[in-house]
Amino acid sequence: MKKIALILFVFIFSGSFLLGQEKEVIKGKSEPKEFNFIREYKRQLPPNLFVSLDFEDENRNGIMESNEKGILELKITNRGKGTAQGLIVEVSDSVKDENFVIEDKKELFHFIYPNKTKKVEIPIKAGEDVETGEHKLSINVTEHFGYDMDPAYLILNTMGGQKPDLTFSGMEIVDQGEETAVINPDGQLQAGELVKAKLVVQNIGQKEAKNIQYKVSTKDENIFLKDNEGTLGNLGIGEVKEFWVTMSPNKRVKDKGKLPIYLTLEEESGKGNLISYQLPVKLDQQPPEANIEEVRAEISKLQNKVARFEYSSNKFEANVGDIKNIRQVSPSKTKRKNAAAVVIGVENYDNIPPAPYAANDAEIMKKYFKNRLGIEQVVTLTNDQVTGFAFDDIFNPEYGELQKAIIKGETDVFVFYSGHGLPSKDGEDIYLFPSDGKVERLKKQGYHINKLYTNLEKLGAKSVTVFMDACFSGASKSTEKIKAENLVATKGVRIKPKIEAPWQRDENFTVFSSSSADETSLGFDPSKSGLFTYYLCAGMQGGADANEDHKITLGELKEYVIEHVKNTSKKIRGLQTPEFHGKEDKVLFEY
């Protein structure tokens, strides 16, 4: 009886321990959480939930390709005074595709206490036969007492059906030189000759072919082959390779058409193989010339459609890491006594949508020009100070204000512009735009980018450095919270501007552009600046000093800005790729 009572006591004690503990498991990690066995959520002070979002696919290009995995990460922080109770995180897809799988669609958190954060990772996988298309994933966070988050969305593009495709492209008969024995050196194959045959092969598929093995074979005992097996390695999309095979048909070969010589190419996946292809080899005839196809990776069509988040609530944010305070900038050691700078920021326009944070960009960059670049003369113009022919009034090399501050061959000139850039309807011309301009008068009121560069070159300064936080795609600047709007009727038109390139003539002419011609430059809500301007400043604060020698070169700044803008832009609203032209080893300043 005592033994039974002891066992019962142990059971009750163990049960009471279990009643007071719970283990929530998230991606293999567990931690005990206290709760009552009969769970009761009790109304109390409301929580205040904020969510940081992040997404990353395996090759980090922001596009889900076949057989690729990705992770959607949410960090949910309770900044309120009350406990968040009974939280459910649920992700749903707008598209039905059995080869696109959200593995853990729902997660439950019983409690998130004040000032605590919970992290959840949602695995996503694109299968072998995933279809090409756009998926809009709805991210919903609900709370037991209704203190729900507004919905957020992850926009993901998938690329399916990608496989290598190996093909024979052409060949050449070489019947002169070492290890050949010819009857007639005419670039043709005659019976009784021993020649070298150069075979050309290409991958015309949409996926890299890996570990390619080749073999040239024949069942005709009257045809001798040598060096007819080997390894080609990998072939990228559209890539071409050559290899050599020795051939010698004897006098007994009777075939009047193509000789029975076959090419086999086998690659790792087996999906792009070329099996027993009969080569176009005929006696006494030259083989056809190589035919190389122009193959462009289809995935490049999606380069501006990488994964991005969309949300309207200010309680969501894309996870872009720690945000630096770029408004605090200390003086450097560099002093440019003979330098002049113009800083322009046009945010508010009379007739077109605003360019978010452009005026802020100008005020911030004014500090960096003065404190980091050591320029005493910095003229700053914003919004309605940039009207009419303001650009010409500043940059005209004959009567503009800037030329008055120039000593030819001695003065360093710096220019910063943030605002809209507008393309012409055919996409061949691009313009800076005054705040009172009308799109209908683009050619009259806009300031052609080539005119800017040409006039700056005509000033005859010692050096010219231009920072351009503007895009010319025809869309307005967008941010995490503000969608882009069409500024001019260029939908479907490829932006292909004819740009003057003074940096090709003058190594002391430098240009930093915030994006390529057909991309949209973004504003950055956390810093209330342009995304390009933010990383330009963060780099000049010291982030770009890769070798930590307390000197920032143009090359270091280029690498830092391009890498960080590209990576962060993918998490906001699509790819933004800054461009650089100039002398990379030039020191911008010391600090």
For each residue, the residues with C-beta under 8 A, 3 or more apart:
1: 4 5
2: 5 6
3: 6 7
4: 1 7 8
5: 1 2 8 9
6: 2 3 9 10
7: 3 4 10 11
8: 4 5 11 12
9: 5 6 12 13
10: 6 7 13 14
11: 7 8 14 15
12: 8 9 15 16
13: 9 10 16 17
14: 10 11 17 18
15: 11 12 18 19
16: 12 13 19 20
17: 13 14 20 21
18: 14 15 21 37
19: 15 16 36 37
20: 16 17 34 35 36
21: 17 18 32 33 34 35
22: 32 33 34 35 110
23: 30 31 32 33
24: 30 31 33 109 110
25: 28 29 30
26: 29 107 118 119 120 121
27: 121
28: 25
29: 25 26
30: 23 24 25
31: 23 24
32: 21 22 23
33: 21 22 23 24 110 111
34: 20 21 22
35: 20 21 22 39 110 111
36: 19 20 39 40
37: 18 19
38:
39: 35 36 110
40: 36
41: 85 86 144 145
42: 85
43: 145
44: 82 83
45: 80 81 82
46: 80 81 82 145 147
47: 78 80 82 83 84 85 112 114 143 147
48: 78 79 80 81 147
49: 76 77 78 79 80 84 87 112 141 143 147 149 315
50: 76 77 79 315 316 317
51: 74 75 76 77 139 141 149 152 315 316 317
52: 74 75 77 316 317 318 319
53: 72 73 74 139 152 154 309 311 316 317 318 319 571
54: 72 73 75 318 319 571
55: 70 71 72 73 154 156 307 309 571
56: 60 70 71 73
57: 60 61 62 63 64 68 69 70 307
58: 68 69 70
59: 65 68
60: 56 57
61: 57 299 306
62: 57 306 307 308 570 575
63: 57 156 157 158 159 299 302 305 306 307
64: 57 68 70 100 124 126 130 156 157 158 159
65: 59 68 126 130 158 159 160 162 299
66: 99 126 127 128 129 130 159 160 161 162
67: 126 127 128
68: 57 58 59 64 65 125 126
69: 57 58 123 124 125 126
70: 55 56 57 58 64 123 124 125 126 156 307
71: 55 56 121 122 123 124
72: 53 54 55 91 121 122 124 137 139 154
73: 53 54 55 56 119 120 121 122 319
74: 51 52 53 89 119 120 122 139 141
75: 51 52 54 117 118 119 319
76: 49 50 51 84 87 89 109 112 117 118 119 120 141
77: 49 50 51 52 112 115 116 117
78: 47 48 49 83 84 112 113 114 115 116 117
79: 48 49 50 114 115
80: 45 46 47 48 49 84 114
81: 45 46 48 114
82: 44 45 46 47 114
83: 44 47 78 111 112 113 114
84: 47 49 76 78 80 87 109 111 112 113 143 147
85: 41 42 47 110 111 143 144 145
86: 41 108 110 143 144 145
87: 49 76 84 108 109 110 112 118 141 142 143 144
88: 106 107 108 109 140 141 142
89: 74 76 106 107 108 109 120 122 139 140 141
90: 105 106 107 139 140 142
91: 72 102 105 106 122 137 138 139 140 154
92: 102 105 137 138 140
93: 96 97 100 102 135 136 137 138
94: 135 136 137 138
95: 100 133 134 135 136
96: 93
97: 93 100 130 131 133 135 158
98: 101 127
99: 66 126 127 128 129 130 131 160
100: 64 93 95 97 124 125 126 127 130 131 135 158
101: 98 124 125 127
102: 91 92 93 105 122 123 124 137
103: 122 123 124 125
104: 107 122 123
105: 90 91 92 102 122
106: 88 89 90 91
107: 26 88 89 90 104 120 122
108: 86 87 88 89
109: 24 76 84 87 88 89 112 118 120
110: 22 24 33 35 39 85 86 87
111: 33 35 83 84 85
112: 47 49 76 77 78 83 84 87 109 116 117 118
113: 78 83 84 116
114: 47 78 79 80 81 82 83
115: 77 78 79
116: 77 78 112 113
117: 75 76 77 78 112
118: 26 75 76 87 109 112
119: 26 73 74 75 76
120: 26 73 74 76 89 107 109
121: 26 27 71 72 73
122: 71 72 73 74 89 91 102 103 104 105 107
123: 69 70 71 102 103 104
124: 64 69 70 71 72 100 101 102 103 156
125: 68 69 70 100 101 103
126: 64 65 66 67 68 69 70 99 100 130 158 160
127: 66 67 98 99 100 101 130
128: 66 67 99
129: 66 99 160 161
130: 64 65 66 97 99 100 126 127 158 159 160
131: 97 99 100 158 160 161
132: 157 158 159 160 161
133: 95 97 157 158
134: 95 155 156 157 158 305
135: 93 94 95 97 100 155 156 157 158
136: 93 94 95 153 154 155 156
137: 72 91 92 93 94 102 153 154 155 156
138: 91 92 93 94 151 152 153
139: 51 53 72 74 89 90 91 151 152 153 154
140: 88 89 90 91 92 148 149 151
141: 49 51 74 76 87 88 89 148 149
142: 87 88 90 148 149
143: 47 49 84 85 86 87 146 147 148
144: 41 85 86 87
145: 41 43 46 85 86
146: 143
147: 46 47 48 49 84 143
148: 140 141 142 143
149: 49 51 140 141 142 152 313 315 316
150: 311 312 313 315 316
151: 138 139 140 311
152: 51 53 138 139 149 309 310 311 313 316
153: 136 137 138 139 309 310 311
154: 53 55 72 91 136 137 139 307 308 309
155: 134 135 136 137 307 308 309 310
156: 55 63 64 70 124 134 135 136 137 307
157: 63 64 132 133 134 135 302 305 306 307
158: 63 64 65 97 100 126 130 131 132 133 134 135
159: 63 64 65 66 130 132 162 298 299 302
160: 65 66 99 126 129 130 131 132
161: 66 129 131 132 206
162: 65 66 159 205 206 207 298 299
163: 205 206 207 269 271 272
164: 203 205 206 207 208 209 210 235 267 269 271 272
165: 203 204 205 206 272
166: 201 202 203 205 209 212 235 265 267 272 273 274
167: 201 202 203 204 274
168: 171 199 200 201 263 274 277 279
169: 200 201 202 240 290 291 292 293
170: 200 287 288 289 290 291 292
171: 168 197 198 199 200 279 280 281 287 288 290
172: 187 197 198 200 287 290
173: 187 188 189 195 196 197 286 287
174: 177 180 187 195 196 197 198
175: 180 182 184 185 186 187 188 189 193 195 196
176: 180 182 185
177: 174 180 196
178:
179: 194 196 246
180: 174 175 176 177 193 194 195 196
181: 193 194 248
182: 175 176 185 190 193 194 195
183: 190 192 193
184: 175 188 190 193
185: 175 176 182
186: 175
187: 172 173 174 175 286
188: 173 175 184 283 284 285 286
189: 173 175 193 195 197 247 249 259 281 282 283 284 285
190: 182 183 184 193 283 284
191: 249 250 251 253 283
192: 183 249 250 251
193: 175 180 181 182 183 184 189 190 248 249
194: 179 180 181 182 224 246 247 248
195: 173 174 175 180 182 189 246 247 248
196: 173 174 175 177 179 180 244 245 246 247
197: 171 172 173 174 189 244 245 246 247 281
198: 171 172 174 242 243 244
199: 168 171 214 216 242 243 244 245 263 279
200: 168 169 170 171 172 240 241 242 290 292
201: 166 167 168 169 214 232 235 240 241 242 243 263 265 274
202: 166 167 169 235 238 239 240 241 292 293 295
203: 164 165 166 167 208 209 235 236 237 238 239 272 295
204: 165 167 238 293 295
205: 162 163 164 165 166 209 237 272
206: 161 162 163 164 165 237 297 298 299
207: 162 163 164 237 269 272
208: 164 203 234 235 236 237
209: 164 166 203 205 212 234 235 267 268 269 272
210: 164 234 267 268 269
211: 231 233 234 267 268
212: 166 209 231 232 233 234 235 265 266 267
213: 229 230 231 232 265 266 267
214: 199 201 229 230 231 232 243 263 264 265
215: 228 229 263 264
216: 199 225 228 229 245 261 262 263 264 279
217: 225 228 261 262 264 276
218: 223 225 259 260 261 262
219: 260
220: 223 249 253 255 259 260
221:
222: 249 250 252 253
223: 218 220 247 248 249 250 253 259 260 261
224: 194 246 247 248 249 250
225: 216 217 218 228 245 246 247 261
226: 245 246
227: 230 244 245 246
228: 215 216 217 225 245 246
229: 213 214 215 216
230: 213 214 227 243
231: 211 212 213 214
232: 201 212 213 214 235 241 243 265
233: 211 212 241
234: 208 209 210 211 212
235: 164 166 201 202 203 208 209 212 232 239 240 241 267
236: 203 208 239
237: 203 205 206 207 208 295 296 297
238: 202 203 204 293 294 295 296 297
239: 202 203 235 236
240: 169 200 201 202 235 292
241: 200 201 202 232 233 235
242: 198 199 200 201
243: 198 199 201 214 230 232
244: 196 197 198 199 227
245: 196 197 199 216 225 226 227 228
246: 179 194 195 196 197 224 225 226 227 228
247: 189 194 195 196 197 223 224 225 261 281
248: 181 193 194 195 223 224
249: 189 191 192 193 220 222 223 224 253 259 283
250: 191 192 222 223 224 253
251: 191 192
252: 222
253: 191 220 222 223 249 250 259 283
254:
255: 220 258 259 260 283
256: 282 283
257: 282
258: 255 261 278 279 280 281 282
259: 189 218 220 223 249 253 255 279 281 282 283
260: 218 219 220 223 255 278
261: 216 217 218 223 225 247 258 278 279 281
262: 216 217 218 276 277 278 279
263: 168 199 201 214 215 216 274 276 277 278 279
264: 214 215 216 217 273 274 275 276 277
265: 166 201 212 213 214 232 273 274
266: 212 213 270 273 275
267: 164 166 209 210 211 212 213 235 270 271 272 273
268: 209 210 211
269: 163 164 207 209 210 272
270: 266 267 273
271: 163 164 267
272: 163 164 165 166 203 205 207 209 267 269
273: 166 264 265 266 267 270
274: 166 167 168 201 263 264 265 277
275: 264 266
276: 217 262 263 264
277: 168 262 263 264 274
278: 258 260 261 262 263
279: 168 171 199 216 258 259 261 262 263 287
280: 171 258 287 288
281: 171 189 197 247 258 259 261 287
282: 189 256 257 258 259 285 287
283: 188 189 190 191 249 253 255 256 259
284: 188 189 190
285: 188 189 282
286: 173 187 188
287: 170 171 172 173 279 280 281 282
288: 170 171 280 291
289: 170
290: 169 170 171 172 200
291: 169 170 288
292: 169 170 200 202 240
293: 169 202 204 238
294: 238
295: 202 203 204 237 238
296: 237 238 300
297: 206 237 238 300
298: 159 162 206 301
299: 61 63 65 159 162 206 302 303
300: 296 297 303
301: 298
302: 63 157 159 299 305 306
303: 299 300 306 575
304: 518 519 574 575
305: 63 134 157 302 574
306: 61 62 63 157 302 303 570 574 575
307: 55 57 62 63 70 154 155 156 157 570 571
308: 62 154 155 570 571 572 573 574
309: 53 55 152 153 154 155 316 318 480 571 572
310: 152 153 155 573
311: 53 150 151 152 153 316 480 481
312: 150 481
313: 149 150 152 316
314: 481
315: 49 50 51 149 150
316: 50 51 52 53 149 150 152 309 311 313
317: 50 51 52 53 320 480 525 526
318: 52 53 54 309 480 568 571 572
319: 52 53 54 73 75 571
320: 317 323 526 568 571 572
321:
322:
323: 320 526 527
324: 527 537 538 541 543
325: 328
326: 329 364 527 529 533 534 537 538 541
327: 364 367
328: 325
329: 326 367 368 371 372 537 540 541
330: 371 591
331: 371 372 374
332: 371 372 373 374 589 590 591
333: 589 590 591
334: 372 373 374 589 590 591
335: 374
336: 339 373 374 375 376 412
337: 376
338: 407 410 411 412 462
339: 336 373 374 375 376 377 411 412 413 414
340: 375 377 379 402 405 406 411 412 413 414
341: 369 373 375 377 378 379 413 414 415 416
342: 378 379 381 394 395 402 414 415 416
343: 362 365 366 369 378 379 380 381 415 416
344: 362 380 381 382 386 415 416 417 418 419
345: 358 359 360 361 362 363 365 380 381 382 383 417 418 419
346: 349 355 358 359 382 383 386 418 419 420 433 434 435
347: 354 355 356 357 358 359 360 382 383 418 419
348: 354 359 383 384 435
349: 346 352 353 354 355 420 433 435 436 437
350: 435 436 437
351: 436 437 438 439
352: 349 420 433 437 439 476 487
353: 349 476 485 487
354: 347 348 349 358 476
355: 346 347 349 358 418 419 420 470 476 477 523
356: 347 477 478 479 482 523
357: 347 360 361 418 479 523 524 528 529 530 533
358: 345 346 347 354 355 361 362 382 418 419 469 477 530
359: 345 346 347 348 362 363 382 383
360: 345 347 357 363 364 528 529
361: 345 357 358 364 365 416 418 469 529 530 533
362: 343 344 345 358 359 365 366 380 381 382 416 418
363: 345 359 360 366 367 380 382
364: 326 327 360 361 367 368 529 533 537
365: 343 345 361 362 368 369 416 418 467 533 536 537
366: 343 362 363 369 370 378 380
367: 327 329 363 364 370 371
368: 329 364 365 371 372 373 536 537 540
369: 341 343 365 366 372 373 375 378 414 416
370: 366 367 373 374 375 376 378
371: 329 330 331 332 367 368 374
372: 329 331 332 334 368 369 540 589 591
373: 332 334 336 339 341 368 369 370 414 588 589
374: 331 332 334 335 336 339 370 371 589
375: 336 339 340 341 369 370 378 412 414
376: 336 337 339 370
377: 339 340 341 405
378: 341 342 343 366 369 370 375
379: 340 341 342 343 394 401
380: 343 344 345 362 363 366
381: 342 343 344 345 362 385 386 390 394
382: 344 345 346 347 358 359 362 363 385 386
383: 345 346 347 348 359 386 435
384: 348 387 435 436
385: 381 382 390
386: 344 346 381 382 383 390 391 419 434 435
387: 384 390 434 435 436
388: 434 436 445
389: 392 393 434
390: 381 385 386 387 393 394 434
391: 386 394 395 432 434 447 452
392: 389 395 396 400 447
393: 389 390 396 400 401
394: 342 379 381 390 391 400 401 402
395: 342 391 392 400 402 447 451 452 455 456
396: 392 393 399 400 403 455
397: 400 403 455 458 459
398: 403
399: 396 403
400: 392 393 394 395 396 397 403 404 455
401: 379 393 394 404 405
402: 340 342 394 395 405 406 413 459
403: 396 397 398 399 400 406 459
404: 400 401
405: 340 377 401 402 411
406: 340 402 403 411 413 459 460 461
407: 338 410 411
408: 411 459 460 461
409: 460 461 462
410: 338 407 462
411: 338 339 340 405 406 407 408 461 462
412: 336 338 339 340 375 461 462 463 465
413: 339 340 341 402 406 456 459 461 463 464 465
414: 339 340 341 342 369 373 375 464 465 466 467
415: 341 342 343 344 452 456 464 465 466 467
416: 341 342 343 344 361 362 365 369 466 467 468 469
417: 344 345 432 466 467 468 469 470
418: 344 345 346 347 355 357 358 361 362 365 469 470 530 533
419: 344 345 346 347 355 358 386 432 433 469 470
420: 346 349 352 355 433 470 476 477 487
421: 430 431 432 433 449 468 470 471 472
422: 430 431 433 439 442 446 472 474 487 488
423: 427 429 430 431 472 473 474 488 490 493 495 497 517
424: 427 428 429 430 431 442 443 488
425: 488 489 490 493
426: 429 493
427: 423 424 490 493 494 495 496 497
428: 424 496 497 498
429: 423 424 426 443 448 497 498
430: 421 422 423 424 448 449 472 495 497 517
431: 421 422 423 424 442 443 446 447 448 449
432: 391 417 419 421 446 447 449 452 470
433: 346 349 352 419 420 421 422 437 442 445 446 447
434: 346 386 387 388 389 390 391 437 445 446 447
435: 346 348 349 350 383 384 386 387
436: 349 350 351 384 387 388 445
437: 349 350 351 352 433 434 441 442 445 446
438: 351 441 442 445
439: 351 352 422 442 487 488
440:
441: 437 438 444 445 446
442: 422 424 431 433 437 438 439 445 446 488
443: 424 429 431 446
444: 441
445: 388 433 434 436 437 438 441 442
446: 422 431 432 433 434 437 441 442 443
447: 391 392 395 431 432 433 434 451 452
448: 429 430 431 451 452
449: 421 430 431 432 452 453 472 497 499 500
450: 453 454 498 499 500
451: 395 447 448 454 455
452: 391 395 415 432 447 448 449 455 456 466
453: 449 450 456 457 466 499 500 502 509 511
454: 450 451 457 458 500 502
455: 395 396 397 400 451 452 458 459
456: 395 413 415 452 453 459 461 464 466 502 509
457: 453 454 464 502 505 506 509
458: 397 454 455
459: 397 402 403 406 408 413 455 456 464
460: 406 408 409
461: 406 408 409 411 412 413 456 464
462: 338 409 410 411 412 508
463: 412 413 508 509 510
464: 413 414 415 456 457 459 461 502 506 508 509 510
465: 412 413 414 415 510 511 512 582
466: 414 415 416 417 452 453 456 510 511 512
467: 365 414 415 416 417 512 536
468: 416 417 421 511 512 513 514
469: 358 361 416 417 418 419 514 521 530 532 533 536
470: 355 417 418 419 420 421 432 514 521
471: 421 475 477 514 515 519 520 521
472: 421 422 423 430 449 495 497 517
473: 423 490 495 515 517 518 519 520
474: 422 423 486 487 488 490 491 493 495
475: 471 478 484 485 486 487 520
476: 352 353 354 355 420 484 485 486 487
477: 355 356 358 420 471 482 484 520 521 522 523 530
478: 356 475 482 483 484 520 522 523 573
479: 356 357 482 522 523 524 525 572 573
480: 309 311 317 318 525 572 573
481: 311 312 314 525
482: 356 477 478 479 523
483: 478
484: 475 476 477 478 520 573
485: 353 475 476
486: 474 475 476 489 490 491
487: 352 353 420 422 439 474 475 476
488: 422 423 424 425 439 442 474
489: 425 486
490: 423 425 427 473 474 486 493 495
491: 474 486
492:
493: 423 425 426 427 474 490
494: 427 518
495: 423 427 430 472 473 474 490 517 518
496: 427 428 517
497: 423 427 428 429 430 449 472 517
498: 428 429 450
499: 449 450 453
500: 449 450 453 454
501: 504 505 581
502: 453 454 456 457 464 505 506 509
503: 506 507 509 510 511 581 582
504: 501
505: 457 501 502 509
506: 457 464 502 503 509
507: 503 582 583
508: 462 463 464 583 586
509: 453 456 457 463 464 502 503 505 506 581 582
510: 463 464 465 466 503 554 580 581 582 583 586
511: 453 465 466 468 503 579 580 581 582
512: 465 466 467 468 532 536 557 558 561 578 579 580
513: 468 516 578 579 580
514: 468 469 470 471 521 530 531 532 533 565 576 578
515: 471 473 519 520 521 532 576 577 578 579
516: 513 519 577 579
517: 423 430 472 473 495 496 497
518: 304 473 494 495
519: 304 471 473 515 516 574 575 576 577
520: 471 473 475 477 478 484 515 573 574 576
521: 469 470 471 477 514 515 530 531 532 576
522: 477 478 479 530 531 532 569 572 573 576
523: 355 356 357 477 478 479 482 529 530 531
524: 357 479 527 528 529 530 531 533 534 568 572
525: 317 479 480 481 528
526: 317 320 323
527: 323 324 326 524 534
528: 357 360 524 525
529: 326 357 360 361 364 523 524 533 534 537
530: 357 358 361 418 469 477 514 521 522 523 524 533 534
531: 514 521 522 523 524 534 535 565 568 569 572 576
532: 469 512 514 515 521 522 535 536 561 565 576 578
533: 326 357 361 364 365 418 469 514 524 529 530 536 537
534: 326 524 527 529 530 531 537 538
535: 531 532 538 539 543 560 561 564 565 568
536: 365 368 467 469 512 532 533 539 540 557 561
537: 324 326 329 364 365 368 529 533 534 540 541
538: 324 326 534 535 541 543 560 564
539: 535 536 543 544 552 556 557 560 561 564
540: 329 368 372 536 537 544 552 557 588 589
541: 324 326 329 537 538
542: 545 552 591
543: 324 535 538 539 560
544: 539 540 552 556 557 559 560 561
545: 542 548 549 550 551 552 556
546: 556 559 560
547: 556
548: 545
549: 545
550: 545 590 591
551: 545 587 589 590 591
552: 539 540 542 544 545 556 557 587 588 589 590 591
553: 556 557 584 585 586 587 588
554: 510 557 558 580 582 583 584 585 586 588
555: 558 559 584 585
556: 539 544 545 546 547 552 553 559 560
557: 512 536 539 540 544 552 553 554 560 561 588
558: 512 554 555 561 562 578 580 582 584
559: 544 546 555 556 562 563
560: 535 538 539 543 544 546 556 557 563 564
561: 512 532 535 536 539 544 557 558 564 565 578 580
562: 558 559 565 566 577 578 580
563: 559 560 566 567
564: 535 538 539 560 561 567 568
565: 514 531 532 535 561 562 568 569 576 577 578
566: 562 563 569 570 575 576 577 578
567: 563 564 570 571
568: 318 320 524 531 535 564 565 571 572
569: 522 531 565 566 572 573 574 575 576
570: 62 306 307 308 566 567 574 575
571: 53 54 55 307 308 309 318 319 320 567 568
572: 308 309 318 320 479 480 522 524 531 568 569
573: 308 310 478 479 480 484 520 522 569
574: 304 305 306 308 519 520 569 570
575: 62 303 304 306 519 566 569 570
576: 514 515 519 520 521 522 531 532 565 566 569
577: 515 516 519 562 565 566
578: 512 513 514 515 532 558 561 562 565 566
579: 511 512 513 515 516
580: 510 511 512 513 554 558 561 562
581: 501 503 509 510 511
582: 465 503 507 509 510 511 554 558 586
583: 507 508 510 554 586
584: 553 554 555 558
585: 553 554 555
586: 508 510 553 554 582 583
587: 551 552 553 590
588: 373 540 552 553 554 557
589: 332 333 334 372 373 374 540 551 552
590: 332 333 334 550 551 552 587
591: 330 332 333 334 372 542 550 551 552
